[in-house]
Amino acid sequence: MTTRNILVLGAGELGTQVLVSLAQHPNRNITTSTLISALLRPTTLTSTNPQKTKELDLLREHGITLIPGDITNDPIPTLVSIFSNYDTIISCTGFTAGPGTQLKVAQAVLAAKVQRYIPWQFGVDYDVIGRGSGQDLFDEQLDVRDLLRSQETTKWVIISTGMFTSFLFEESFGVVDFANGVVTALGSWGNRVTVTSPEDIGRVTAEVVLGSHSHSEDEEEQDAFGDKPIFIAGDTLSYAQLAELVERVTGRQFERRLRTVQAAREDLAKDPGNALFKYEIVFGEGRGVAWDVNETWNYQQGMKAQTAEEWAREHLDIRAK
């Protein structure tokens, strides 16, 4: 199938990487000009915030059309009228869109009879984690999967990425605390976590949608949209390996602490809305959050992705602290 009209929902940290990777992909103009659009809230499009206008200018410079729309507040018929203009839709708007939004978007995609869909499931293996996990938002991801599996009109693929590499080092996540020199393991020091950078997720997504730029045939494209998840990774490492990595990169000694699942559950009981505790439970249990790099789709396609250490050395200004 020749992709002619792609719509990306959202242009945040991931959406921007996906849009730019699509725009720069060699296959974009081989057989026909592929049109790329981004659906953004009307308030975003009219923003006078200098940073926001700079981000929008970047997209326009790449020949990306900016479309007004609001997946959170627009009713399904409105979304259907927008979505029906596209053969491929990629959702890059995450949990911040609010509960129920992922399911609503999937319903609108199917009602619009879009040929191919990549839902917002750039994360862990929700099938393995199952329903009733510590993070209640994950159940909606399983609702989306059930809906997609119940039909045959729209081809789909879920790109399972593990955690964004940036999030693993985010102070607010609480695993690496540079200021106080502490690395905290979730569940156990042997627990592993898979990470992929947003830049690499963007590159892989463009490859999935537009086909391998090293082949003229589109067999990879057909394989990728196989109505099932594919798994990608930049790195998979244990919390013990993470602690060693942080010490190598910073040249400092770090204290090691263990955060048990039980402790996270007790804290969540006292503060039921705390998203951090919910994630600590899921990653502490260690199911569906890690897979071997050499078994991933990108590895088998010959696409090397950035390791956690490579990402840390490039992005973190932490040596002097």
BELNOR-V984433 format. One record per residue. N is the residue number from 1. D_FIRST is the distance of its C-alpha to the first C-alpha in whole Angstrom. Layout:
((N | D_FIRST) (N | D_FIRST))
//
This chain:
((1 | 0) (2 | 4) (3 | 6) (4 | 9) (5 | 12) (6 | 13) (7 | 16) (8 | 18) (9 | 22) (10 | 25) (11 | 26) (12 | 28) (13 | 29) (14 | 25) (15 | 23) (16 | 25) (17 | 24) (18 | 20) (19 | 20) (20 | 22) (21 | 20) (22 | 16) (23 | 18) (24 | 20) (25 | 17) (26 | 17) (27 | 13) (28 | 13) (29 | 14) (30 | 13) (31 | 11) (32 | 12) (33 | 14) (34 | 12) (35 | 15) (36 | 16) (37 | 19) (38 | 21) (39 | 23) (40 | 27) (41 | 30) (42 | 32) (43 | 35) (44 | 33) (45 | 32) (46 | 35) (47 | 37) (48 | 40) (49 | 40) (50 | 40) (51 | 37) (52 | 35) (53 | 35) (54 | 34) (55 | 31) (56 | 30) (57 | 31) (58 | 29) (59 | 26) (60 | 26) (61 | 27) (62 | 24) (63 | 22) (64 | 21) (65 | 22) (66 | 25) (67 | 24) (68 | 27) (69 | 27) (70 | 29) (71 | 27) (72 | 31) (73 | 32) (74 | 30) (75 | 30) (76 | 27) (77 | 27) (78 | 27) (79 | 24) (80 | 22) (81 | 23) (82 | 21) (83 | 18) (84 | 17) (85 | 16) (86 | 13) (87 | 10) (88 | 11) (89 | 14) (90 | 16) (91 | 20) (92 | 23) (93 | 26) (94 | 28) (95 | 31) (96 | 33) (97 | 31) (98 | 33) (99 | 33) (100 | 31) (101 | 29) (102 | 26) (103 | 26) (104 | 26) (105 | 23) (106 | 21) (107 | 23) (108 | 22) (109 | 18) (110 | 18) (111 | 20) (112 | 18) (113 | 15) (114 | 13) (115 | 10) (116 | 10) (117 | 14) (118 | 16) (119 | 19) (120 | 22) (121 | 23) (122 | 24) (123 | 27) (124 | 29) (125 | 28) (126 | 29) (127 | 29) (128 | 31) (129 | 34) (130 | 33) (131 | 35) (132 | 38) (133 | 38) (134 | 40) (135 | 37) (136 | 37) (137 | 34) (138 | 32) (139 | 32) (140 | 30) (141 | 27) (142 | 28) (143 | 28) (144 | 24) (145 | 23) (146 | 25) (147 | 23) (148 | 20) (149 | 21) (150 | 22) (151 | 19) (152 | 16) (153 | 14) (154 | 13) (155 | 11) (156 | 13) (157 | 15) (158 | 19) (159 | 20) (160 | 23) (161 | 25) (162 | 29) (163 | 31) (164 | 30) (165 | 33) (166 | 34) (167 | 35) (168 | 37) (169 | 40) (170 | 40) (171 | 44) (172 | 43) (173 | 41) (174 | 45) (175 | 44) (176 | 45) (177 | 48) (178 | 48) (179 | 51) (180 | 53) (181 | 52) (182 | 51) (183 | 48) (184 | 47) (185 | 45) (186 | 44) (187 | 45) (188 | 46) (189 | 46) (190 | 44) (191 | 41) (192 | 38) (193 | 35) (194 | 32) (195 | 31) (196 | 28) (197 | 29) (198 | 27) (199 | 26) (200 | 24) (201 | 22) (202 | 21) (203 | 20) (204 | 18) (205 | 16) (206 | 15) (207 | 14) (208 | 12) (209 | 10) (210 | 10) (211 | 10) (212 | 14) (213 | 15) (214 | 17) (215 | 15) (216 | 13) (217 | 11) (218 | 8) (219 | 10) (220 | 11) (221 | 8) (222 | 8) (223 | 12) (224 | 12) (225 | 11) (226 | 13) (227 | 15) (228 | 18) (229 | 20) (230 | 20) (231 | 23) (232 | 23) (233 | 27) (234 | 29) (235 | 32) (236 | 34) (237 | 37) (238 | 40) (239 | 43) (240 | 45) (241 | 43) (242 | 42) (243 | 46) (244 | 46) (245 | 44) (246 | 45) (247 | 48) (248 | 47) (249 | 45) (250 | 48) (251 | 51) (252 | 53) (253 | 54) (254 | 52) (255 | 54) (256 | 52) (257 | 51) (258 | 50) (259 | 48) (260 | 49) (261 | 46) (262 | 50) (263 | 51) (264 | 47) (265 | 48) (266 | 51) (267 | 50) (268 | 47) (269 | 50) (270 | 52) (271 | 49) (272 | 47) (273 | 44) (274 | 44) (275 | 41) (276 | 42) (277 | 44) (278 | 41) (279 | 39) (280 | 42) (281 | 42) (282 | 38) (283 | 38) (284 | 42) (285 | 41) (286 | 38) (287 | 36) (288 | 32) (289 | 33) (290 | 32) (291 | 30) (292 | 31) (293 | 29) (294 | 29) (295 | 27) (296 | 24) (297 | 20) (298 | 21) (299 | 24) (300 | 22) (301 | 20) (302 | 23) (303 | 23) (304 | 26) (305 | 27) (306 | 30) (307 | 33) (308 | 35) (309 | 38) (310 | 36) (311 | 35) (312 | 39) (313 | 40) (314 | 38) (315 | 38) (316 | 41) (317 | 45) (318 | 47) (319 | 49) (320 | 52) (321 | 52))
//
